[in-house]
């Protein structure tokens, strides 16, 4: 189980060298969308700081996502799995 901050999702891969100016930047192709995220955190509380940092950089659509066993889950599901 981990949380990350998604900063973008596009139907085509962005070829520019880290257009988001974010490090580390992880790119995953999920259901035909290239999803760009940053950070791996063990709790929502830890992830909020990174999300706020991304928003302050101008990535106002940044939001927290959660993954369990490699599959995306809702934040509610993730919180239930943690308990």
MARNUFI-683003 format. One line per field, with one value per atom (N, C-alpha, C, O): residue number from 0; y, z negated, x. Coordinates in nm, 4 decimals. Example, Ala and Ser with C-alpha at 12.3 -4.5 7.8 and 13.67 -1.06 7.14 Angstrom:
REM MARNUFI-683003
pos <- [0 / 0 / 0 / 0 / 1 / 1 / 1 / 1]
v <- [-0.5690 / -0.4500 / -0.3300 / -0.3319 / -0.2250 / -0.1060 / 0.0030 / 0.1138]
w <- [-0.7800 / -0.7800 / -0.7800 / -0.8465 / -0.7080 / -0.7140 / -0.7870 / -0.8039]
u <- [1.3190 / 1.2300 / 1.3200 / 1.4236 / 1.2850 / 1.3670 / 1.2900 / 1.3409]
This chain:
REM MARNUFI-683003
pos <- [0 / 0 / 0 / 0 / 1 / 1 / 1 / 1 / 2 / 2 / 2 / 2 / 3 / 3 / 3 / 3 / 4 / 4 / 4 / 4 / 5 / 5 / 5 / 5 / 6 / 6 / 6 / 6 / 7 / 7 / 7 / 7 / 8 / 8 / 8 / 8 / 9 / 9 / 9 / 9 / 10 / 10 / 10 / 10 / 11 / 11 / 11 / 11 / 12 / 12 / 12 / 12 / 13 / 13 / 13 / 13 / 14 / 14 / 14 / 14 / 15 / 15 / 15 / 15 / 16 / 16 / 16 / 16 / 17 / 17 / 17 / 17 / 18 / 18 / 18 / 18 / 19 / 19 / 19 / 19 / 20 / 20 / 20 / 20 / 21 / 21 / 21 / 21 / 22 / 22 / 22 / 22 / 23 / 23 / 23 / 23 / 24 / 24 / 24 / 24 / 25 / 25 / 25 / 25 / 26 / 26 / 26 / 26 / 27 / 27 / 27 / 27 / 28 / 28 / 28 / 28 / 29 / 29 / 29 / 29 / 30 / 30 / 30 / 30 / 31 / 31 / 31 / 31 / 32 / 32 / 32 / 32 / 33 / 33 / 33 / 33 / 34 / 34 / 34 / 34 / 35 / 35 / 35 / 35 / 36 / 36 / 36 / 36 / 37 / 37 / 37 / 37 / 38 / 38 / 38 / 38 / 39 / 39 / 39 / 39 / 40 / 40 / 40 / 40 / 41 / 41 / 41 / 41 / 42 / 42 / 42 / 42 / 43 / 43 / 43 / 43 / 44 / 44 / 44 / 44 / 45 / 45 / 45 / 45 / 46 / 46 / 46 / 46 / 47 / 47 / 47 / 47 / 48 / 48 / 48 / 48 / 49 / 49 / 49 / 49 / 50 / 50 / 50 / 50 / 51 / 51 / 51 / 51 / 52 / 52 / 52 / 52 / 53 / 53 / 53 / 53 / 54 / 54 / 54 / 54 / 55 / 55 / 55 / 55 / 56 / 56 / 56 / 56 / 57 / 57 / 57 / 57 / 58 / 58 / 58 / 58 / 59 / 59 / 59 / 59 / 60 / 60 / 60 / 60 / 61 / 61 / 61 / 61 / 62 / 62 / 62 / 62 / 63 / 63 / 63 / 63 / 64 / 64 / 64 / 64 / 65 / 65 / 65 / 65 / 66 / 66 / 66 / 66 / 67 / 67 / 67 / 67 / 68 / 68 / 68 / 68 / 69 / 69 / 69 / 69 / 70 / 70 / 70 / 70 / 71 / 71 / 71 / 71 / 72 / 72 / 72 / 72 / 73 / 73 / 73 / 73 / 74 / 74 / 74 / 74 / 75 / 75 / 75 / 75 / 76 / 76 / 76 / 76 / 77 / 77 / 77 / 77 / 78 / 78 / 78 / 78 / 79 / 79 / 79 / 79 / 80 / 80 / 80 / 80 / 81 / 81 / 81 / 81 / 82 / 82 / 82 / 82]
v <- [-0.1173 / 0.0000 / 0.1228 / 0.1356 / 0.2144 / 0.3423 / 0.4505 / 0.4233 / 0.5728 / 0.6901 / 0.7694 / 0.7655 / 0.8405 / 0.9238 / 1.0458 / 1.0516 / 1.1425 / 1.2624 / 1.2602 / 1.2666 / 1.2512 / 1.2532 / 1.3984 / 1.4803 / 1.4295 / 1.5667 / 1.5833 / 1.6958 / 1.4728 / 1.4831 / 1.3481 / 1.2449 / 1.3488 / 1.2275 / 1.2681 / 1.3613 / 1.1960 / 1.2313 / 1.1055 / 0.9989 / 1.1178 / 1.0029 / 0.9704 / 0.8584 / 1.0666 / 1.0445 / 1.0805 / 1.1697 / 1.0107 / 1.0381 / 1.1766 / 1.2167 / 1.2476 / 1.3789 / 1.3576 / 1.2993 / 1.4043 / 1.3810 / 1.4790 / 1.4496 / 1.5940 / 1.6943 / 1.6387 / 1.5583 / 1.6819 / 1.6356 / 1.6927 / 1.8083 / 1.6108 / 1.6469 / 1.7836 / 1.8772 / 1.7934 / 1.9167 / 1.9699 / 2.0891 / 1.8840 / 1.9258 / 1.9870 / 2.0479 / 1.9716 / 2.0197 / 1.9623 / 2.0341 / 1.8307 / 1.7590 / 1.6411 / 1.5716 / 1.6202 / 1.5055 / 1.4448 / 1.5189 / 1.3159 / 1.2183 / 1.2199 / 1.2521 / 1.1854 / 1.1783 / 1.0355 / 0.9810 / 0.9758 / 0.8384 / 0.8430 / 0.9143 / 0.7664 / 0.7611 / 0.6184 / 0.5241 / 0.6028 / 0.4709 / 0.4802 / 0.5770 / 0.3797 / 0.3720 / 0.2832 / 0.1622 / 0.3456 / 0.2743 / 0.2969 / 0.4101 / 0.1877 / 0.1934 / 0.2959 / 0.3701 / 0.2997 / 0.3887 / 0.5327 / 0.6157 / 0.5639 / 0.6986 / 0.6967 / 0.6065 / 0.7959 / 0.8129 / 0.8986 / 1.0167 / 0.8362 / 0.9058 / 0.9399 / 0.8551 / 1.0670 / 1.1204 / 1.1483 / 1.2183 / 1.0916 / 1.1108 / 1.1289 / 1.1068 / 1.1697 / 1.1925 / 1.1485 / 1.1728 / 1.0833 / 1.0429 / 0.9110 / 0.8697 / 0.8459 / 0.7238 / 0.7436 / 0.7585 / 0.7434 / 0.7726 / 0.6632 / 0.5939 / 0.6486 / 0.5440 / 0.5929 / 0.5116 / 0.7240 / 0.7750 / 0.8980 / 0.9639 / 0.9268 / 1.0447 / 1.1703 / 1.2639 / 1.1728 / 1.2899 / 1.3270 / 1.4447 / 1.2274 / 1.2529 / 1.3063 / 1.3933 / 1.2541 / 1.2865 / 1.4282 / 1.4911 / 1.4783 / 1.6117 / 1.7185 / 1.8114 / 1.7056 / 1.8028 / 1.8081 / 1.9164 / 1.6913 / 1.6862 / 1.7435 / 1.8150 / 1.7120 / 1.7667 / 1.9189 / 1.9856 / 1.9736 / 2.1185 / 2.1815 / 2.2911 / 2.1130 / 2.1600 / 2.1667 / 2.2630 / 2.0639 / 2.0616 / 2.1738 / 2.2373 / 2.1972 / 2.3045 / 2.4393 / 2.5261 / 2.4574 / 2.5841 / 2.6040 / 2.7172 / 2.4946 / 2.5039 / 2.5321 / 2.5445 / 2.5422 / 2.5718 / 2.4519 / 2.4656 / 2.3346 / 2.2135 / 2.2004 / 2.1114 / 2.2918 / 2.3056 / 2.1850 / 2.1708 / 2.0984 / 1.9784 / 1.8593 / 1.7494 / 1.8782 / 1.7677 / 1.7106 / 1.7844 / 1.5776 / 1.5139 / 1.3834 / 1.3287 / 1.3350 / 1.2145 / 1.0913 / 1.0878 / 0.9901 / 0.8606 / 0.7523 / 0.7737 / 0.6365 / 0.5254 / 0.3990 / 0.3782 / 0.3153 / 0.1883 / 0.0767 / 0.0911 / -0.0343 / -0.1520 / -0.2718 / -0.2998 / -0.3417 / -0.4550 / -0.4167 / -0.4954 / -0.2958 / -0.2511 / -0.1986 / -0.1538 / -0.2031 / -0.1568 / -0.0289 / -0.0146 / 0.0649 / 0.1891 / 0.1621 / 0.0900 / 0.2204 / 0.2102 / 0.3504 / 0.4435 / 0.3650 / 0.4957 / 0.5247 / 0.4335 / 0.6502 / 0.6875 / 0.6236 / 0.5818 / 0.6166 / 0.5524 / 0.4051 / 0.3555 / 0.3355 / 0.1933 / 0.1794 / 0.0892 / 0.2692 / 0.2630 / 0.2811 / 0.2082 / 0.3767 / 0.3999 / 0.2783 / 0.2465 / 0.2110 / 0.0902 / -0.0235 / -0.1025 / -0.0318 / -0.1375 / -0.1160 / -0.2118 / 0.0097 / 0.0419 / -0.0017 / -0.0481 / 0.0135 / -0.0144 / -0.1599 / -0.1994]
w <- [0.0000 / 0.0000 / 0.0000 / -0.0822 / 0.0947 / 0.0915 / 0.1536 / 0.2280 / 0.1203 / 0.1716 / 0.2573 / 0.2338 / 0.3560 / 0.4420 / 0.4836 / 0.4601 / 0.5452 / 0.5929 / 0.7449 / 0.8084 / 0.8027 / 0.9478 / 0.9934 / 0.9423 / 1.0919 / 1.1405 / 1.2829 / 1.3314 / 1.3502 / 1.4855 / 1.5430 / 1.4987 / 1.6430 / 1.7152 / 1.8577 / 1.8798 / 1.9549 / 2.0952 / 2.1784 / 2.1410 / 2.2915 / 2.3796 / 2.4582 / 2.5072 / 2.4710 / 2.5382 / 2.4439 / 2.3601 / 2.4583 / 2.3765 / 2.4084 / 2.5247 / 2.3071 / 2.3264 / 2.3516 / 2.2684 / 2.4651 / 2.5042 / 2.4418 / 2.4339 / 2.3977 / 2.3402 / 2.2155 / 2.1424 / 2.1928 / 2.0780 / 1.9494 / 1.9144 / 1.8807 / 1.7530 / 1.7583 / 1.6894 / 1.8392 / 1.8579 / 1.7255 / 1.7142 / 1.6273 / 1.4995 / 1.4061 / 1.3054 / 1.4381 / 1.3526 / 1.2114 / 1.1119 / 1.2054 / 1.0802 / 1.0745 / 1.1739 / 0.9579 / 0.9396 / 0.8030 / 0.7050 / 0.7922 / 0.9006 / 0.9702 / 0.9086 / 1.0974 / 1.1751 / 1.2248 / 1.2909 / 1.1930 / 1.2339 / 1.3408 / 1.3265 / 1.4478 / 1.5572 / 1.5678 / 1.5811 / 1.5621 / 1.5772 / 1.6841 / 1.6885 / 1.7703 / 1.8698 / 1.8115 / 1.7973 / 1.7783 / 1.7162 / 1.8011 / 1.8192 / 1.8528 / 1.9350 / 2.0474 / 2.0743 / 2.1128 / 2.2262 / 2.1923 / 2.2822 / 2.0635 / 2.0218 / 1.9608 / 1.8843 / 1.9946 / 1.9330 / 1.8090 / 1.8178 / 1.6927 / 1.5665 / 1.5044 / 1.4902 / 1.4679 / 1.4133 / 1.2644 / 1.2248 / 1.1834 / 1.0391 / 0.9769 / 1.0406 / 0.8511 / 0.7792 / 0.6342 / 0.5692 / 0.5853 / 0.4452 / 0.4150 / 0.4809 / 0.3126 / 0.2582 / 0.1072 / 0.0404 / 0.0555 / -0.0853 / -0.1493 / -0.0809 / -0.2793 / -0.3523 / -0.4151 / -0.4643 / -0.4145 / -0.4716 / -0.3937 / -0.3258 / -0.4050 / -0.3395 / -0.3974 / -0.3236 / -0.5292 / -0.5939 / -0.5348 / -0.5110 / -0.5110 / -0.4499 / -0.3073 / -0.2641 / -0.2360 / -0.0955 / -0.0762 / 0.0263 / -0.1736 / -0.1632 / -0.1432 / -0.0647 / -0.2136 / -0.1979 / -0.0538 / 0.0017 / 0.0074 / 0.1461 / 0.2410 / 0.3354 / 0.2159 / 0.2993 / 0.2925 / 0.3956 / 0.1732 / 0.1563 / 0.2246 / 0.2797 / 0.2211 / 0.2894 / 0.4403 / 0.5059 / 0.4947 / 0.6384 / 0.6775 / 0.7816 / 0.5950 / 0.6210 / 0.6185 / 0.7009 / 0.5237 / 0.5163 / 0.6373 / 0.6685 / 0.7065 / 0.8291 / 0.9512 / 1.0627 / 0.9297 / 1.0403 / 1.0942 / 1.1876 / 1.0375 / 1.0801 / 0.9981 / 0.9142 / 1.0251 / 0.9412 / 0.9444 / 0.8570 / 1.0434 / 1.0520 / 0.9786 / 0.9863 / 0.9072 / 0.8353 / 0.7294 / 0.6597 / 0.7193 / 0.6184 / 0.5719 / 0.6380 / 0.4589 / 0.3965 / 0.4524 / 0.4659 / 0.4847 / 0.5259 / 0.4395 / 0.3764 / 0.4370 / 0.3549 / 0.4401 / 0.5307 / 0.4091 / 0.4793 / 0.3769 / 0.2774 / 0.4039 / 0.3181 / 0.4083 / 0.4998 / 0.3828 / 0.4672 / 0.6152 / 0.7017 / 0.6432 / 0.7806 / 0.8471 / 0.9617 / 0.7781 / 0.8333 / 0.7645 / 0.6430 / 0.8435 / 0.7867 / 0.7053 / 0.7498 / 0.5858 / 0.4992 / 0.4554 / 0.4649 / 0.4079 / 0.3584 / 0.2255 / 0.1595 / 0.1875 / 0.0594 / -0.0558 / -0.1558 / -0.0411 / -0.1430 / -0.1586 / -0.2701 / -0.0444 / -0.0496 / -0.1123 / -0.1926 / -0.0756 / -0.1297 / -0.2800 / -0.3518 / -0.3291 / -0.4745 / -0.5462 / -0.6579 / -0.4831 / -0.5435 / -0.5466 / -0.6409 / -0.4432 / -0.4362 / -0.5377 / -0.5847 / -0.5710 / -0.6656 / -0.8067 / -0.8821 / -0.8423 / -0.9799 / -1.0145 / -1.1260]
u <- [0.0848 / 0.0000 / 0.0888 / 0.1795 / 0.0611 / 0.1304 / 0.0430 / -0.0512 / 0.0778 / 0.0091 / 0.1078 / 0.2285 / 0.0559 / 0.1387 / 0.0574 / -0.0633 / 0.1234 / 0.0549 / 0.0541 / 0.1594 / -0.0644 / -0.0765 / -0.0777 / -0.1541 / 0.0093 / 0.0199 / -0.0322 / -0.0445 / -0.0628 / -0.1161 / -0.1528 / -0.1023 / -0.2417 / -0.2810 / -0.3162 / -0.3935 / -0.2577 / -0.2751 / -0.2914 / -0.2425 / -0.3602 / -0.3792 / -0.2528 / -0.2379 / -0.1614 / -0.0338 / 0.0798 / 0.0667 / 0.1900 / 0.3073 / 0.3620 / 0.3681 / 0.4007 / 0.4610 / 0.6096 / 0.6791 / 0.6582 / 0.7967 / 0.8944 / 1.0137 / 0.8474 / 0.9369 / 1.0047 / 0.9468 / 1.1264 / 1.2036 / 1.1445 / 1.1685 / 1.0680 / 1.0052 / 0.9377 / 0.9785 / 0.8361 / 0.7608 / 0.7047 / 0.6761 / 0.6892 / 0.6327 / 0.7365 / 0.7004 / 0.8653 / 0.9736 / 0.9598 / 0.9704 / 0.9358 / 0.9143 / 1.0108 / 1.0318 / 1.0683 / 1.1568 / 1.1304 / 1.1227 / 1.1166 / 1.1134 / 0.9773 / 0.8757 / 0.9762 / 0.8526 / 0.8358 / 0.9242 / 0.7226 / 0.6929 / 0.5840 / 0.4846 / 0.6035 / 0.5069 / 0.4547 / 0.5326 / 0.3222 / 0.2600 / 0.1528 / 0.0768 / 0.1467 / 0.0412 / -0.0682 / -0.0511 / -0.1805 / -0.2920 / -0.4165 / -0.4614 / -0.4710 / -0.5926 / -0.5810 / -0.6754 / -0.4650 / -0.4467 / -0.4140 / -0.4008 / -0.4004 / -0.3624 / -0.2229 / -0.1889 / -0.1434 / -0.0120 / -0.0326 / -0.0659 / -0.0120 / -0.0334 / 0.1013 / 0.1893 / 0.1143 / 0.2382 / 0.2173 / 0.1241 / 0.3067 / 0.2944 / 0.4324 / 0.5354 / 0.4309 / 0.5555 / 0.5419 / 0.4402 / 0.6464 / 0.6520 / 0.5851 / 0.4897 / 0.6385 / 0.5784 / 0.5721 / 0.6745 / 0.4506 / 0.4284 / 0.3435 / 0.2683 / 0.3560 / 0.2833 / 0.1531 / 0.0748 / 0.1284 / 0.0037 / -0.0430 / 0.0356 / -0.1714 / -0.2284 / -0.1644 / -0.1339 / -0.1439 / -0.0876 / 0.0487 / 0.0758 / 0.1342 / 0.2650 / 0.2491 / 0.3246 / 0.1516 / 0.1315 / 0.0776 / 0.1039 / 0.0028 / -0.0569 / 0.0510 / 0.0322 / 0.1638 / 0.2727 / 0.3206 / 0.3386 / 0.3414 / 0.3885 / 0.2835 / 0.3171 / 0.1565 / 0.0486 / 0.0495 / 0.0413 / 0.0592 / 0.0609 / 0.1823 / 0.1727 / 0.2956 / 0.4166 / 0.3925 / 0.4323 / 0.3271 / 0.2983 / 0.2019 / 0.2188 / 0.1027 / 0.0062 / 0.0773 / 0.0487 / 0.1707 / 0.2437 / 0.3347 / 0.3717 / 0.3716 / 0.4516 / 0.3649 / 0.4157 / 0.2331 / 0.1432 / 0.0684 / -0.0106 / 0.0914 / 0.0202 / -0.1078 / -0.1215 / -0.2011 / -0.3200 / -0.4127 / -0.4981 / -0.3974 / -0.4805 / -0.4217 / -0.4768 / -0.3106 / -0.2462 / -0.3409 / -0.4106 / -0.3417 / -0.4255 / -0.3622 / -0.2740 / -0.4077 / -0.3526 / -0.4226 / -0.5449 / -0.3419 / -0.3958 / -0.3336 / -0.2301 / -0.3972 / -0.3488 / -0.3411 / -0.4218 / -0.2422 / -0.2243 / -0.2075 / -0.1365 / -0.2744 / -0.2644 / -0.2374 / -0.3148 / -0.1285 / -0.0874 / -0.0824 / -0.1207 / -0.0351 / -0.0196 / -0.1451 / -0.1400 / -0.2571 / -0.3847 / -0.4285 / -0.4148 / -0.4818 / -0.5315 / -0.6574 / -0.7467 / -0.6638 / -0.7815 / -0.8204 / -0.7406 / -0.9421 / -0.9854 / -0.9157 / -0.8659 / -0.9127 / -0.8535 / -0.9320 / -0.8736 / -1.0628 / -1.1465 / -1.1087 / -1.0926 / -1.0948 / -1.0529 / -0.9155 / -0.8920 / -0.8246 / -0.6883 / -0.6903 / -0.6219 / -0.7672 / -0.7745 / -0.8336 / -0.7929 / -0.9283 / -0.9867 / -0.8856 / -0.8833 / -0.8017 / -0.7001 / -0.5881 / -0.5267 / -0.5622 / -0.4549 / -0.4913 / -0.4058 / -0.6188 / -0.6640 / -0.6536 / -0.6876]
